[in-house]
């Protein structure tokens, strides 16, 4: 089988500062040389890719290639592989590293460390929606203990819905999962939330008061925040002394500390706090695939844009 020499792609001139209100004005539909895989990589034909709402506004790492291809959640078919772990025609999904090229193209290369076979029975579009959200949620929930009270901020977003489900698994039936969100709250109880607070529908009281009233003791053990900013600050006020705060909201909060080996947990005002950026992991995606196949993790897809076009990306 001959390998491709060129490919259609969407490229992006990525801003260097966080500006979540800046529309993607620098998208460009173009033809680029097709990537070539190394011995530790596979070459993928991209069938579907997902993009987070703000990804087009995130600053690129200094080492990022140019022109830059966005959208790092991918699902596709292996074309060629030097690894015994994957073979041609395998259907796979992955979160591609953010300092490399994304999946808004016909082809991409992926290190086998970040790759996993798609859940059985799942289509490409649904599979592409999974990696970033599921890996972020899995890594946010990894230290939960049975019986804890957990507050999830931004629970109706893609990451938040995953966090609600994995938090329930982490704290067990004796634990409490409080989900705070807006549009889409009606599904959260079915995903494992003990208490659902729709901040858009509360009248006459603050959402914090609704949480205090609904949780025994009026405080929580762990805050998992998917939003950052004011939501993070207000949620932190509900965490008991000695409790934990975990956030993935961007930009990083003022207290976030980055060491030589990555983002570090800190202690501040009697709380343990951790900001982190999701890490790519094929091993963890295998765990996610098993949870999906067993019916213990539900996925969701929002808007679907058919075809690789600049107009479709802008419209989406």
C-alpha positions in Angstrom: 0.0 0.0 0.0 1.4 3.4 -1.0 1.5 6.0 1.7 0.1 9.5 1.1 2.5 12.3 0.1 0.1 15.3 0.8 -3.1 16.0 2.7 -5.8 18.6 3.1 -5.8 20.4 6.5 -7.0 23.3 8.5 -4.2 25.4 10.0 -4.3 28.1 12.7 -2.1 31.0 13.7 -2.3 30.4 17.5 -2.4 33.5 19.8 0.3 33.6 22.5 -1.9 34.9 25.3 -5.2 33.6 26.7 -8.1 35.5 25.1 -11.3 33.4 25.4 -13.4 36.0 23.6 -11.1 36.2 20.5 -12.8 34.5 17.5 -10.6 32.2 15.3 -9.8 34.7 12.5 -6.6 32.9 11.3 -8.0 29.6 10.2 -6.8 28.5 6.8 -7.7 25.6 4.5 -4.6 24.4 2.8 -2.6 21.4 1.5 0.4 20.2 3.5 2.9 17.3 3.1 1.5 14.2 4.8 3.3 13.3 8.0 5.7 10.4 8.2 5.7 8.0 11.2 8.7 6.9 13.1 9.2 3.4 14.7 7.4 4.5 17.9 4.5 6.1 15.9 1.6 5.0 13.8 0.2 6.8 10.8 -3.6 7.5 11.1 -6.2 8.3 8.6 -8.4 10.8 10.6 -12.1 10.0 10.5 -13.2 12.5 13.1 -11.7 15.1 15.4 -13.2 17.1 18.3 -12.3 20.5 19.4 -12.9 22.1 22.8 -14.8 25.5 22.9 -11.7 27.6 23.7 -8.9 25.6 22.1 -8.5 28.0 19.2 -7.7 30.7 21.8 -5.1 28.8 23.8 -1.5 29.9 23.4 0.7 27.4 21.7 3.9 26.0 23.3 7.1 27.6 21.9 8.1 24.2 20.4 4.8 23.9 18.4 5.2 23.3 14.6 4.0 25.9 12.1 1.7 26.1 10.4 -0.2 24.7 13.3 -3.0 22.1 12.9 -5.6 22.3 15.8 -8.0 19.8 17.3 -6.1 17.1 19.2 -8.9 14.7 20.1 -8.9 12.2 17.2 -10.4 8.9 16.0 -9.4 7.1 12.9 -7.9 4.1 11.2 -4.3 2.9 11.4 -2.6 3.0 7.9 0.8 1.9 8.9 2.5 0.8 12.1 5.9 -0.5 13.1 4.6 -1.4 16.5 3.2 -4.9 17.4 0.6 -3.2 19.5 -1.3 -1.9 16.5 -1.8 -3.0 12.9 -3.2 -1.6 9.7 -7.0 -1.1 9.7 -7.2 -0.9 13.6 -9.8 1.6 14.6 -8.2 3.8 17.3 -8.6 7.0 19.3 -6.2 9.3 21.1 -5.4 12.7 22.6 -2.5 14.0 20.5 0.1 16.0 22.4 -0.7 19.7 22.4 2.9 20.6 21.5 2.5 18.7 18.2 0.1 18.7 15.3 -3.6 18.1 15.8 -6.2 16.2 13.9 -7.9 18.7 11.7 -6.4 17.1 8.6 -6.7 13.9 6.6 -3.7 12.2 8.3 -1.8 12.4 11.6 0.9 10.5 13.4 0.6 9.4 16.9 3.0 7.8 19.4 1.8 4.4 20.5 2.0 5.6 24.1 -1.0 7.8 23.5 -3.1 5.5 21.4 -5.9 3.0 22.3 -8.3 0.9 20.3 -11.8 2.4 20.2 -14.5 1.0 22.4 -16.4 -1.9 20.7 -19.5 -0.7 18.9 -18.6 3.0 19.0 -18.5 5.2 15.9 -15.7 7.5 15.0 -17.6 10.7 15.8 -18.5 9.6 19.3 -15.0 8.2 19.9 -13.4 11.5 18.9 -15.4 13.3 21.6 -14.0 11.1 24.4 -10.2 11.5 24.9 -9.6 14.9 26.4 -12.8 15.0 28.5 -12.4 11.5 29.8 -8.7 11.7 30.6 -9.1 15.1 32.3 -11.9 13.7 34.5 -10.0 10.5 35.2 -7.0 12.4 36.3 -9.1 14.8 38.4 -10.8 12.0 40.3 -7.8 9.8 40.8 -7.4 10.6 44.6 -11.1 10.4 45.6 -11.9 8.1 48.6 -15.0 6.2 49.4 -17.5 8.3 51.4 -16.2 11.7 50.5 -18.5 14.7 49.6 -17.5 16.1 46.2 -18.6 19.3 44.5 -18.3 19.4 40.7 -18.4 22.9 39.2 -19.2 23.1 35.5 -20.9 19.8 35.7 -22.9 20.2 32.4 -19.8 20.6 30.2 -18.1 17.7 28.5 -15.5 17.3 31.2 -18.0 17.9 34.0 -20.3 15.2 32.9 -17.4 12.7 32.9 -16.3 14.0 36.3 -19.8 13.4 37.8 -19.7 9.8 36.7 -16.2 9.0 37.7 -16.6 10.8 41.0 -19.6 8.6 41.8 -17.4 5.6 41.2 -14.7 7.0 43.4 -16.8 7.9 46.4 -19.2 5.0 46.2 -22.8 4.9 47.3 -21.9 6.2 50.7 -20.4 9.3 49.2 -22.1 12.5 47.9 -21.6 14.1 44.5 -23.0 17.6 44.1 -23.2 18.8 40.5 -23.5 22.6 39.8 -24.2 23.6 36.2 -26.5 25.4 33.8 -28.1 24.1 30.6 -28.3 20.3 30.5 -28.7 19.8 34.3 -31.6 17.4 33.8 -29.2 14.5 32.9 -26.8 14.8 35.8 -28.8 12.8 38.4 -28.9 9.9 35.9 -25.1 10.2 35.7 -24.6 9.8 39.4 -25.2 13.1 41.1 -26.7 13.1 44.5 -27.7 16.7 44.3 -28.1 18.9 41.2 -28.0 22.7 41.4 -28.9 24.6 38.3 -27.5 28.1 39.0 -29.6 29.5 36.1 -32.9 28.6 37.8 -32.2 29.4 41.4 -34.3 32.4 42.5 -33.8 34.4 45.7 -30.8 32.5 47.0 -27.2 31.9 45.9 -26.2 28.5 44.5 -23.8 28.1 47.4 -26.7 28.2 49.8 -28.5 25.5 47.9 -25.3 23.3 48.2 -24.9 24.0 51.9 -28.6 23.1 52.6 -28.4 19.9 50.6 -25.1 18.5 52.0 -24.8 17.1 55.5 -22.7 19.5 57.6 -23.0 22.2 54.9 -19.5 21.7 53.6 -17.6 19.4 51.1 -14.4 17.4 51.2 -13.3 17.9 47.6 -14.0 20.5 45.0 -13.4 19.5 41.3 -13.7 22.7 39.3 -13.9 22.7 35.5 -14.4 26.5 35.0 -11.8 28.5 37.0 -12.2 32.2 37.8 -15.1 33.2 40.1 -16.7 29.7 40.1 -13.5 28.3 41.5 -13.3 31.0 44.2 -16.9 30.6 45.3 -16.7 26.8 45.3 -13.5 26.9 47.4 -15.4 28.7 50.1 -17.5 25.5 50.6 -14.5 23.2 51.1 -13.9 22.0 54.7 -10.6 22.7 56.5 -8.1 20.0 55.4 -10.1 19.4 52.2 -8.9 19.4 48.6 -9.4 21.7 45.6 -8.7 20.4 42.0 -9.1 22.7 39.0 -8.6 22.4 35.3 -10.0 25.9 34.5 -7.9 28.1 32.3 -6.0 30.4 32.7 -4.3 28.9 35.8 -5.4 30.4 39.1 -3.0 32.7 40.9 -1.9 30.0 43.3 -1.0 27.4 40.7 2.6 26.3 41.0 4.6 24.8 38.2 7.8 22.9 39.2 10.4 21.1 37.1 8.3 18.0 36.8 5.0 19.8 36.1 2.2 21.4 38.1 2.4 20.8 41.8 -0.1 20.5 44.7 0.2 23.4 47.2 -1.1 24.0 50.7 -2.9 27.3 51.2 -5.3 28.5 53.9 -5.8 25.0 55.3 -6.5 23.4 51.9 -4.6 21.3 49.5 -4.9 22.8 46.0 -3.9 21.4 42.6 -4.2 22.8 39.1 -3.2 20.5 36.3 -3.3 20.2 32.5 -4.5 16.8 31.2 -1.7 14.4 30.2 -2.0 12.1 27.2 -2.2 8.4 28.0 -3.1 5.4 25.9 -3.1 3.2 29.0 -5.8 5.3 30.6 -7.7 5.5 27.4 -7.8 1.7 27.5 -9.4 1.9 31.0 -11.9 4.5 29.6 -12.8 2.2 26.7 -13.5 -0.7 29.1 -15.8 1.6 31.2 -17.6 2.6 28.1 -18.0 -0.9 26.8 -19.4 -2.1 30.2 -21.9 0.8 30.3 -20.3 2.5 33.3 -19.3 5.6 31.4 -21.7 7.5 29.2 -20.5 9.8 26.4 -22.1 12.8 24.6 -21.7 14.6 21.4 -22.7 18.2 20.8 -22.5 19.8 17.4 -21.3 17.8 14.4 -19.7 19.4 11.4 -19.5 17.2 8.3 -16.4 17.5 6.1 -13.0 19.2 6.4 -13.9 22.8 5.4 -12.9 26.2 6.8 -16.5 27.3 6.7 -17.6 24.3 8.8 -15.0 24.9 11.4 -15.9 28.6 11.8 -19.6 27.7 11.9 -19.0 25.1 14.6 
